[in-house]
């Protein structure tokens, strides 16, 4: 099995101080995609280049202490691509892609951190610009290769993906526009879709158990007033290889919980 994990760290230094590295060492994933690294190259050097025996590759934001994504892997990639060709968001460290190509196949793992629009209208408009520019990037990739995108998508797609869906219909992360974007991306026959929400493929009816993020306000975590914001989005042939999914909630390294999925893949043997 190929174990692939996604985790928004909410700061790599913070998450590791709370035991994330020991947990990764015990879990032994083949790859772990991380988001919101909140560090620069100088912060990672000498400390976080490797984590639990995995080699790390990063795309840092230009702004200190902000955003940033990475992928830790046991398998050496054939190519590393940082960013996706949109200067506004490449400067924010929103996407990294590792390619594991051979003469027989083209395969990519991507780690992405979608913008949050919760801080106000300006950032919500930035989020809409990101969705508009990132969609064609995914469609081009879908035409060329098999891939799994892991990340904090910052969108709850359906009512079963958050506790208080009725009161959040005008709030960032559950607006009609964001949900429509996800719906189009996941439509099986839409020319602008064709990707698979792998967790939902395995657990189509999960509600409270599916949440991966909880607000720090009030008693949201204690009462499981959560949102499902973290995803594996895959091309169909890879999604069909998924066998089991787990959201780890026994420890808290971040305001997000790690999502791990096992894929029946022999391509890394």
TARAWO-V826956 format. One record per backbone hydrogen bond with DSSP energy under -0.5 kcal/mol. NH is the residue of the N-H (numbers start at 1). CO is the residue of the C=O. If there is no record, write none. Layout:
# TARAWO-V826956
nh-><NH	NH>
co-><CO	CO>
This chain:
# TARAWO-V826956
nh-><2	3	4	4	5	6	7	9	9	10	11	12	15	16	17	18	18	19	20	23	24	25	26	27	28	30	31	32	33	34	35	36	37	38	43	44	45	47	48	49	51	54	55	56	57	59	61	62	66	68	68	69	70	71	72	73	74	78	79	81	83	83	87	89	90	91	92	93	94	96	97	98	99	99	100	102	105	108	109	110	111	112	113	114	120	124	125	126	127	128	129	130	131	132	133	134	135	136	137	138	139	140	141	142	143	144	144	145	146	148	149	150	150	151	152	153	153	154	156	157	161	162	163	165	165	168	168	169	171	174	179	180	181	182	183	184	185	186	187	193	194	195	196	198	198	201	202	203	206	210	211	212	213	214	215	220	223	224	225	226	227	228	229	231	233	234	234	235	236	238	239	240	241	242	243	244	246	248	248	249	253	257	258	259	260	260	261	262	263	263	264	265	269>
co-><263	1	2	261	31	259	33	7	35	35	36	37	11	12	13	14	15	16	15	19	20	21	22	23	24	3	3	72	5	70	7	68	68	67	40	40	41	44	44	44	54	51	73	49	71	69	66	91	63	92	93	59	34	57	32	55	30	99	99	97	81	95	85	86	86	87	89	90	89	111	81	109	79	97	107	105	102	146	98	148	96	150	94	152	117	120	121	122	123	124	125	126	127	128	129	130	131	132	133	134	135	136	137	138	139	140	141	141	106	108	233	110	148	231	112	151	229	229	173	155	158	159	226	162	163	164	165	166	168	171	175	176	177	178	179	180	181	182	184	190	187	185	234	196	232	197	198	199	203	207	208	227	227	255	225	217	219	221	220	224	213	161	227	151	149	196	232	147	194	235	235	236	238	239	262	262	260	246	258	247	251	212	248	6	246	258	4	244	2	261	241	263	266>
